Amino acid sequence: MVYKGVDLLRDTFVEINLDSLKDNIKNIKERVGENVSIAAVVKSDGYGHGAVEIGKILIENGASHLAVATLTEALELRNVYENIKIFIMGYTPDSHLRIAAEKNIDMTIFSIHQARLLNEIGEILDKKPVVHIKYDTGFNRLGYKDCNESIVEISEIVKLDNLNVEGIFSHFALAGNESNHKQFNDFIKAVEAIEATGFIFKYKHICDSIAAIDYPEFNLDMVRTGAILYGMKSFRFRDIDLKSVMSFKTKIYHVKTLKIGEGVSYNFKWKAKRDSVIATIPVGYSDGLPRNMADVGMVTIKGKRAPLVGVICMDQCMVDITDLKDAQVGDEVIIFDDGTGNSLTVGEFSKLGNTNKNEILTRITRRTPRVYIKNNKIHKIVDYLIGDSLYEY
């Protein structure tokens, strides 16, 4: 596919607007203020946007940390970025703690067992591994249970000589205003009890993207922003100017006519109720298009929306273009964008798929090339399967 002068080897791709990403992180930083650090959440390959490619933009425009879920995600970033702060928010197995420490990667812990292991590792390496303690205020996923025994144990951890306990954090369940306030108050009560011993955490944080905007009074020393970096809004009480960063595009490969009663795709779950014109597009669930979009999803062609029909295949799907009289092979198909040109937003698309926006973004697989736009022109093309050496731009 020739895309703005570049011959892509695949006609299905996502476009990542780095200028929009830059604007978003700047607006977030302005909103939370200079005294609040931003851990930019780039887990799951930067919500499908490409963690390595967007990391530099985020750090240069307000983020203090890049936050991920796993050690492997952290190592991918460390292989490119030597000196930036990288923070693993999830669990790191005992056997891999030394790797993270050697690579100067900040870790999450929630047991004195791991704290002591890291303290020993720190003595061996002659450095102090950096950790944030996870404190569970009701989400019931990871972290110390909110109780006095936990406070006593954490108070012992912060005394270890070869460990830098830089932060403590929790996570909102976002179950409602009353629940959110209770979680925050429980967190602060626990932190104050620990700090009463004389130790002061550099970072105390509980807010994710939604809470950081809806509850600015809860932002403390740091916020962990994920979805809003990419232009996704789910706020209940406040708003912020954000731009959608990703668009998902392909083109029509084949057009066929069907007689009334003819079926499409597996099991003929969709049959033509009239003589119909069907387009085949080269995108399927192996690219991140949810399989449950069959017969409920839509795409945009030449400014008009057309329904997906039949079971979504692994590599292809079909669109009913009967009412699009001028649609033809080679026409651009917009799966989702920012809403301009009658395109579906990620929010609209996710509702049709009965899921949330984050899942839609992170579904985009590495088979799908990323075209990065900066200053309204191609900045870089990343094709995870072949690299970008075949592209000139």
Secondary structure, 3 states (H helix, E strand, C coil): CEECCEECCCCCEEEEEHHHHHHHHHHHHHHHCCCCEEEEECHHHHHCCCHHHHHHHHHHCCCCEEEECCHHHHHHHHCCCCCCEEEECCCCCHHHHHHHHHCCCEEEECCHHHHHHHHHHHHHHCCCCEEEEEEECCCCCCCEECCHHHHHHHHHHCCCCCCEEEEEECCCCCCCHHHHHHHHHHHHHHHHHHHCCCCCCCEEECECHHHHHHCHHHCCCEEEECHHHHCCCCCCCCCCCCCCCEEEEEECCEEEEECCCCEECHHHCEECCCCEEEEEECCCCCCCCCHHHCCCCEEEECCEEEEEECCCCCCCEEEECCCCCCCCCCCEEEEEECCHHHCCEHHHHHHHCCCCHHHHHHHCCCCCCEEEEECCEEEEEECCCCCCCCCCC
